[in-house]
Amino acid sequence: MVDAHYNEPRLVALYDEDNAGRWDTDFYAGLLGGINGRQEPLRIADIGCGTGSFAVRLARAGHAVTGIDPAAGMLEAARSRPDSELVTWLPGTAEDLPAGPFDAAVMTGHAFQCLLTEAEMLQTLAAVRSRLAPGGIFCFESRNPAAKAWLEWDSGHAGPELQESSAGTLEVDWELISAEDRPDGVLVTFEDRTRFLSDGARFASRSTLKFPPADLLERLLHQAGFSSADWYGDWDGGPFLAAVSREIIVAARR
């Protein structure tokens, strides 16, 4: 089930505004530039490509990029971007990628956390690994459960927040529904609600994300056949520290 904010046209239109930061994609672009010391174009799969901003950026840099996403609304937005014709767009998930081989795969925007079970995580990792060329890398990130980021996802007594956007003033609030601690990580369900003050239209989107611990990710990477992985705890390239890092950023090599 794809969350409403990935398919509802009025919310999709605001996605890039809500996610305007480039710290993650700048970091991954740097990692991709160092693959085997190569300077020539790479074959890259952008899994969960969303509205396609990073895929198009990579394609403009000369790489051969395939962007894939399960949300039709996101792909429609991606195909309407300037220079979208430089990218091959596909509906689906990692298992639906062509055989490749790809020199690299990326999964940005914490999309990995949409995999809610250990089986889904392993299936995705194995699918990506099978499509990588020897020495290829898979870059992705997940929020570190120790940081408990979900505690910030509730408007609580503060009530709705007013935000300015290209669609006018929005009234936005969030509700944390549940945070269930399981052996394979914390399963968090929350809801965000948006009201367009211009016409009163309301939209609600309920999402569930998994917060897997780093030791589980390490085990699954090994099971999927990856030979090694570099681990980072922030977008400045700092080391991953299990007790304090907000992010678990992985660059796993076939």
C-alpha positions in Angstrom: 0.0 0.0 0.0 1.5 3.3 -1.1 1.0 6.2 1.3 -1.4 8.9 0.1 1.2 11.6 0.1 3.1 9.6 -2.7 0.1 9.5 -5.0 -2.3 12.4 -4.1 -1.5 15.0 -6.8 -1.8 18.1 -4.6 0.6 16.5 -2.0 3.0 15.2 -4.6 3.3 18.7 -6.1 4.6 19.9 -2.7 7.0 16.9 -2.1 10.1 18.7 -3.4 9.4 21.8 -1.3 9.0 19.6 1.8 12.2 17.7 1.0 14.4 20.5 -0.4 17.6 19.6 1.5 20.5 18.1 -0.5 22.8 16.9 2.3 22.0 13.3 1.6 22.2 13.4 -2.2 25.4 15.5 -2.1 26.9 12.8 0.2 25.9 10.0 -2.1 27.0 11.8 -5.2 30.5 12.0 -3.5 30.5 8.3 -2.8 29.5 7.5 -6.3 32.3 9.6 -7.7 34.8 7.4 -5.9 33.7 4.0 -7.1 36.9 2.2 -8.0 38.5 5.6 -8.7 36.5 5.7 -12.0 35.8 8.9 -13.8 33.7 7.6 -16.6 29.9 7.4 -16.5 28.3 4.8 -14.3 25.2 2.7 -14.7 23.0 3.6 -11.6 19.7 2.4 -10.3 17.7 4.9 -8.2 15.3 2.7 -6.2 12.4 4.5 -4.7 13.3 7.5 -6.9 10.3 9.6 -5.9 9.9 12.7 -8.0 13.2 12.0 -9.7 15.3 14.9 -8.6 18.4 12.9 -7.8 18.0 10.6 -10.8 17.9 13.6 -13.1 20.8 15.2 -11.4 22.9 12.0 -11.9 21.8 11.8 -15.5 22.8 15.4 -16.2 26.2 14.5 -14.9 26.5 11.9 -17.7 25.5 8.7 -15.9 23.1 6.1 -17.3 20.3 6.1 -14.7 17.2 3.9 -14.2 14.7 5.4 -11.7 12.1 3.0 -10.2 9.2 3.7 -7.8 6.0 1.9 -6.8 4.0 5.2 -6.6 2.4 6.2 -9.9 2.0 9.8 -8.7 5.7 10.1 -8.0 6.6 8.7 -11.4 4.2 11.1 -13.1 6.0 14.0 -11.4 9.4 12.5 -12.3 8.5 12.2 -16.0 7.4 15.8 -16.1 10.8 17.2 -14.8 13.1 19.1 -17.1 15.5 16.6 -18.7 13.5 13.6 -17.5 14.1 12.0 -20.9 17.7 11.4 -19.8 16.4 8.8 -17.3 14.7 5.4 -17.8 11.6 5.4 -15.5 10.0 2.2 -14.3 7.2 1.3 -12.0 7.9 -1.1 -9.2 10.5 -2.0 -6.5 14.0 -3.5 -6.5 12.7 -6.9 -7.5 11.3 -5.3 -10.7 14.7 -3.8 -11.8 16.1 -5.2 -15.1 19.1 -7.6 -14.7 21.6 -4.8 -15.2 24.4 -5.0 -14.4 24.5 -1.7 -12.5 27.7 -0.2 -11.1 25.7 1.4 -8.3 22.3 1.5 -6.7 20.9 4.2 -4.3 17.9 4.2 -2.1 17.5 7.7 -0.6 14.9 9.5 1.5 14.8 6.8 4.1 12.9 4.6 1.6 14.6 1.5 3.1 12.4 2.0 6.2 9.3 1.2 4.1 10.4 -2.4 4.3 8.5 -3.5 7.3 9.8 -7.1 7.9 13.1 -8.8 8.0 12.1 -10.9 5.0 11.3 -7.8 2.9 14.6 -6.2 3.8 16.5 -9.3 2.9 14.6 -9.7 -0.3 15.4 -6.2 -1.4 19.1 -6.5 -0.5 19.4 -9.7 -2.4 17.6 -8.3 -5.4 19.9 -5.2 -5.5 23.1 -7.3 -5.0 22.1 -9.7 -7.8 21.9 -6.7 -10.2 25.2 -5.1 -9.3 28.4 -5.5 -11.3 31.4 -6.9 -9.4 32.7 -4.2 -7.1 29.4 -2.3 -7.4 27.9 -0.5 -4.3 24.5 -0.1 -2.8 24.0 3.1 -0.8 21.0 3.6 1.5 20.2 4.9 4.9 17.9 4.2 7.9 17.2 6.3 11.0 19.0 4.9 14.0 16.4 3.5 16.5 18.5 4.6 19.4 17.8 8.3 18.5 14.0 7.7 18.7 13.2 10.3 15.9 9.6 9.3 16.1 9.2 11.2 19.3 9.4 14.3 17.2 6.5 13.2 14.9 3.6 14.4 17.0 2.2 18.0 17.1 0.7 17.2 20.6 -0.6 20.1 22.5 1.1 22.6 20.2 -1.6 22.0 17.6 -1.5 22.5 13.8 1.4 24.4 12.3 1.0 27.0 9.5 3.3 26.6 6.6 3.7 28.7 3.5 4.0 26.9 0.2 3.6 27.4 -3.6 0.0 26.3 -3.1 -0.6 29.0 -0.4 -0.8 28.6 3.3 -1.1 25.1 4.7 -2.3 23.9 8.1 -0.2 20.8 9.0 -0.2 18.5 12.0 1.2 15.1 12.9 0.1 12.4 15.2 2.2 9.5 16.5 -0.1 6.5 16.5 2.2 3.8 17.8 5.8 2.7 18.3 6.1 -1.0 18.8 9.5 -2.5 19.8 10.1 -5.8 18.0 13.1 -8.1 17.7 13.8 -6.8 14.2 13.4 -3.1 15.1 10.9 -0.6 16.1 7.7 -0.4 14.0 6.4 3.2 14.0 3.0 4.3 12.7 2.1 8.0 12.4 -0.3 10.2 10.5 0.3 13.6 8.9 -2.7 15.8 8.0 -2.7 18.7 5.6 -5.4 21.4 5.1 -5.2 23.8 2.1 -6.5 27.1 3.5 -7.2 28.4 0.0 -10.1 26.0 -0.4 -10.3 24.0 2.9 -9.3 20.7 1.2 -8.0 18.2 3.7 -5.7 15.2 3.2 -4.5 12.6 5.7 -1.7 10.1 5.1 -1.0 7.3 7.6 2.5 5.8 7.3 4.3 2.9 8.9 8.1 2.7 9.0 10.6 0.2 10.4 13.6 1.3 12.4 16.0 -1.7 12.2 19.2 -1.7 14.3 22.6 -1.7 12.7 23.5 -5.2 13.8 20.5 -6.6 12.0 21.3 -4.7 8.8 24.9 -6.0 9.0 23.6 -9.6 9.3 21.1 -9.2 6.4 23.8 -7.6 4.2 26.0 -10.7 4.8 23.1 -13.0 4.1 22.4 -11.2 0.9 25.9 -11.8 -0.3 27.5 -8.3 0.1 31.3 -8.6 0.7 31.8 -5.5 2.8 30.2 -2.2 3.9 31.2 1.2 5.1 29.1 2.7 7.9 28.4 6.4 8.5 26.5 8.2 11.2 25.8 11.6 9.6 25.8 13.4 6.3 29.3 14.8 7.0 30.7 11.3 6.8 31.2 10.9 10.5 31.5 7.3 11.9 28.4 5.4 12.9 28.1 5.3 16.7 25.2 3.0 17.7 24.3 4.8 20.9 24.2 8.4 19.5 24.1 8.6 15.7 20.8 9.7 14.2 21.5 8.0 10.9 22.7 4.6 9.8 24.2 5.3 6.4 25.5 2.3 4.5 27.6 1.8 1.4 27.6 -1.9 0.8 29.9 -3.5 -1.8 29.2 -6.6 -3.8 
